[in-house]
Amino acid sequence: MIKINGKIVDATGMILSDYLSRENYINTRIAIEYNGEILPKSRYSDTIINDGDIIEIVCFVGGG
């Protein structure tokens, strides 16, 4: 079981960057908390999503 933004998803074994692409996230406009730690963008392509992971994806929005 993997939770991403509070929802259970089926992404076990996926590389995080592949998941982000599949879900149409723009890497330059997000920050990721991976199991309670902020994950550097440089690690997105070598992080494998494992059973039990809890991931929060925060999207930045511009405005004024």
C-alpha positions as CSV (number, residue, x, y, z in Angstrom):
1,M,0.0,0.0,0.0
2,I,1.4,3.4,-1.0
3,K,-0.2,6.7,0.0
4,I,0.3,9.7,-2.3
5,N,-1.3,12.9,-1.1
6,G,-3.5,10.9,1.3
7,K,-4.8,8.5,-1.4
8,I,-3.9,4.8,-1.8
9,V,-2.3,4.3,-5.2
10,D,-0.9,1.4,-7.2
11,A,2.7,2.5,-7.9
12,T,4.8,-0.2,-6.2
13,G,8.1,-0.6,-8.0
14,M,7.7,2.5,-10.2
15,I,10.5,5.1,-10.4
16,L,9.3,8.3,-8.9
17,S,10.1,10.4,-12.0
18,D,8.0,7.9,-14.1
19,Y,5.1,8.3,-11.7
20,L,5.3,12.1,-11.9
21,S,5.3,12.0,-15.7
22,R,2.4,9.6,-15.8
23,E,0.4,11.9,-13.5
24,N,1.4,15.1,-15.5
25,Y,3.4,16.8,-12.7
26,I,5.8,19.5,-13.8
27,N,9.1,18.8,-11.8
28,T,10.0,22.5,-11.7
29,R,6.7,23.3,-9.9
30,I,6.6,20.7,-7.2
31,A,8.3,19.6,-3.9
32,I,8.1,16.1,-2.6
33,E,8.1,14.8,1.0
34,Y,9.0,11.1,0.8
35,N,8.4,9.2,4.1
36,G,8.7,12.4,6.2
37,E,11.8,13.8,4.4
38,I,12.1,16.4,1.7
39,L,13.4,14.6,-1.4
40,P,15.9,16.6,-3.6
41,K,14.8,16.8,-7.3
42,S,18.1,15.1,-8.2
43,R,16.8,11.9,-6.5
44,Y,13.4,11.7,-8.4
45,S,14.9,9.6,-11.2
46,D,16.6,7.1,-8.9
47,T,13.9,6.7,-6.2
48,I,11.9,3.5,-6.5
49,I,8.4,3.7,-4.9
50,N,8.1,0.8,-2.3
51,D,5.2,-0.7,-0.5
52,G,4.5,1.3,2.6
53,D,5.8,4.6,1.3
54,I,4.0,7.8,2.2
55,I,4.5,10.6,-0.4
56,E,3.2,14.1,-0.4
57,I,3.5,16.2,-3.5
58,V,3.1,19.9,-3.2
59,C,2.5,22.0,-6.3
60,F,3.5,25.6,-6.4
61,V,1.1,28.1,-8.0
62,G,2.0,31.6,-9.1
63,G,-0.2,34.5,-8.7
64,G,-0.4,38.0,-7.4
